[in-house]
Amino acid sequence: MKYVPLCTALLTAFALAACDKPTVAPPPAQAPAPVAGPAGPAGPAGPTGDVGAPGAAGPTGANGAAGARGPSGSDTVIVVPPATTH
């Protein structure tokens, strides 16, 4: 009973291998694309366009929130020594 699936698989493989396979023909060669020649002389400059109308002013932005009060100072005094010149 163990050999039945093995034999079935082998017979299926041989049956599928015997099928007629169509040959695929390569696509026909295409003509090469034409290559552009050298550029010609530049044409005359076109007319300048009209100046556009100014845009409308945008809306004013909202005011920012007020900052928090800073901490109060201490009794520490900082003394900066005078700069010396060499």
Backbone hydrogen bonds in HBPLUS format (Angstrom, degrees):
<---DONOR---> <-ACCEPTOR-->    atom                        ^
c    i                          cat <-CA-CA->   ^        H-A-AA   ^      H-
h    n   atom  resd res      DA  || num        DHA   H-A  angle D-A-AA Bond
n    s   type  num  typ     dist DA aas  dist angle  dist       angle   num
A0007-CYS N   A0003-TYR O   2.87 MM   4  6.02 163.8  1.90 155.1 159.2     1
A0008-THR N   A0004-VAL O   2.93 MM   4  6.08 158.0  1.98 150.3 156.9     2
A0009-ALA N   A0005-PRO O   2.94 MM   4  6.10 156.8  1.99 145.1 150.8     3
A0010-LEU N   A0006-LEU O   3.01 MM   4  6.27 157.8  2.07 148.0 154.0     4
A0011-LEU N   A0007-CYS O   2.91 MM   4  6.09 164.7  1.93 152.6 156.6     5
A0012-THR N   A0008-THR O   2.96 MM   4  6.08 154.4  2.03 144.6 151.9     6
A0013-ALA N   A0009-ALA O   2.96 MM   4  6.15 155.9  2.02 144.4 151.0     7
A0014-PHE N   A0010-LEU O   2.97 MM   4  6.24 161.0  2.01 151.4 156.1     8
A0015-ALA N   A0011-LEU O   2.92 MM   4  6.05 153.4  1.99 143.3 151.1     9
A0016-LEU N   A0012-THR O   2.93 MM   4  6.13 158.3  1.97 150.1 155.4    10
A0017-ALA N   A0013-ALA O   2.98 MM   4  6.09 146.2  2.10 141.3 150.8    11
A0018-ALA N   A0014-PHE O   3.14 MM   4  6.26 135.6  2.35 138.3 148.2    12
A0019-CYS N   A0016-LEU O   3.31 MM   3  5.41 160.9  2.34 101.8 107.4    13
